[in-house]
Amino acid sequence: MSAGDHSLLYILVAGVAANAVWRLAGLVLSSGLSEEGPVIAWVKAVSTALVAGLVARILVFPPGALAQVSGPVRIGAFLLGIAVYYAARRHLGLGILAAALSLIGAHLLGA
């Protein structure tokens, strides 16, 4: 192994160790909490808000190749994904698949 290979190994070990500590702390600290309790409800609300904010940011300020897709096409794919999600009884995978396929279709049609 060269010196560069060891550097990547150290980065990998440091990343895993940093994440494992917080995962273990979460496991230990949450073991006594009720799934229906106010703390878990707050955590769910905050995580949902963060995801919603990130999705909105990607729609308004698209990164990378998504920036080449027009705004109406992005919003249309988003709305189609939401419609399929609810039509499929809140099946997240189908909603994401529908939105992704609509973006691919729009690209192939030159929209």
C-alpha positions as CSV (number, residue, x, y, z in Angstrom):
1,M,0.0,0.0,0.0
2,S,1.2,3.5,-0.8
3,A,1.1,6.5,1.4
4,G,-2.1,7.7,-0.5
5,D,-3.8,4.4,0.3
6,H,-3.2,4.9,4.0
7,S,-4.6,8.4,3.9
8,L,-7.8,7.1,2.5
9,L,-8.0,4.4,5.1
10,Y,-7.5,7.0,7.9
11,I,-10.3,9.1,6.4
12,L,-12.6,6.1,6.2
13,V,-11.8,5.0,9.8
14,A,-12.3,8.6,11.1
15,G,-15.6,9.0,9.3
16,V,-17.0,5.7,10.5
17,A,-15.8,6.4,14.1
18,A,-17.4,9.8,14.1
19,N,-20.7,8.5,12.9
20,A,-20.7,5.4,15.1
21,V,-20.3,7.5,18.2
22,W,-23.4,9.5,17.5
23,R,-25.4,6.5,16.4
24,L,-24.5,4.7,19.6
25,A,-25.3,7.8,21.7
26,G,-28.7,8.1,20.0
27,L,-29.4,4.4,20.6
28,V,-28.5,4.7,24.3
29,L,-30.4,8.0,24.9
30,S,-33.5,7.0,23.0
31,S,-33.9,3.6,24.6
32,G,-36.2,5.0,27.3
33,L,-38.3,7.2,25.1
34,S,-41.8,6.4,24.0
35,E,-42.5,6.4,20.2
36,E,-45.6,8.4,20.9
37,G,-44.0,10.9,23.2
38,P,-43.5,14.6,22.6
39,V,-39.7,14.3,22.1
40,I,-40.0,11.9,19.3
41,A,-42.9,13.9,17.8
42,W,-40.6,17.0,17.8
43,V,-37.8,15.1,16.2
44,K,-40.1,13.8,13.4
45,A,-41.4,17.3,12.8
46,V,-37.9,18.8,12.6
47,S,-36.6,16.1,10.3
48,T,-39.7,16.5,8.0
49,A,-39.1,20.3,7.9
50,L,-35.5,19.8,7.0
51,V,-36.3,17.4,4.1
52,A,-39.0,19.8,2.9
53,G,-36.6,22.7,3.0
54,L,-34.0,20.7,1.1
55,V,-36.5,19.7,-1.6
56,A,-37.7,23.3,-2.0
57,R,-34.1,24.5,-2.3
58,I,-33.4,21.9,-5.0
59,L,-36.5,23.0,-6.9
60,V,-35.6,26.7,-6.7
61,F,-31.8,26.4,-7.0
62,P,-31.1,23.2,-8.8
63,P,-27.6,21.7,-8.5
64,G,-25.6,20.1,-11.4
65,A,-27.4,18.7,-14.4
66,L,-30.8,19.5,-12.9
67,A,-30.0,23.2,-13.5
68,Q,-30.4,22.5,-17.2
69,V,-34.0,21.5,-16.7
70,S,-36.5,24.3,-16.9
71,G,-38.4,25.4,-13.8
72,P,-41.9,24.3,-15.0
73,V,-40.6,20.9,-15.9
74,R,-39.0,20.5,-12.4
75,I,-42.1,21.7,-10.7
76,G,-44.3,19.4,-12.9
77,A,-42.2,16.4,-12.0
78,F,-42.4,17.3,-8.4
79,L,-46.2,17.6,-8.5
80,L,-46.5,14.4,-10.4
81,G,-44.4,12.6,-7.8
82,I,-46.6,13.9,-5.0
83,A,-49.8,12.9,-6.9
84,V,-48.5,9.4,-7.5
85,Y,-47.3,9.2,-3.8
86,Y,-50.8,9.8,-2.6
87,A,-52.6,7.8,-5.3
88,A,-50.4,4.8,-4.4
89,R,-51.4,5.0,-0.8
90,R,-48.3,6.9,0.4
91,H,-45.8,4.7,-1.4
92,L,-42.6,6.8,-1.4
93,G,-40.8,4.6,-3.9
94,L,-43.5,5.0,-6.5
95,G,-43.7,8.7,-6.1
96,I,-40.0,9.1,-6.5
97,L,-40.0,6.8,-9.5
98,A,-42.8,8.7,-11.2
99,A,-41.0,12.0,-10.7
100,A,-37.7,10.7,-12.0
101,L,-39.3,9.1,-15.0
102,S,-41.1,12.3,-15.8
103,L,-37.8,14.2,-15.7
104,I,-36.2,11.5,-18.0
105,G,-39.2,11.7,-20.3
106,A,-39.0,15.5,-20.5
107,H,-35.3,15.3,-21.3
108,L,-35.8,12.7,-24.1
109,L,-38.6,14.9,-25.5
110,G,-36.4,17.9,-25.4
111,A,-38.5,19.9,-23.0
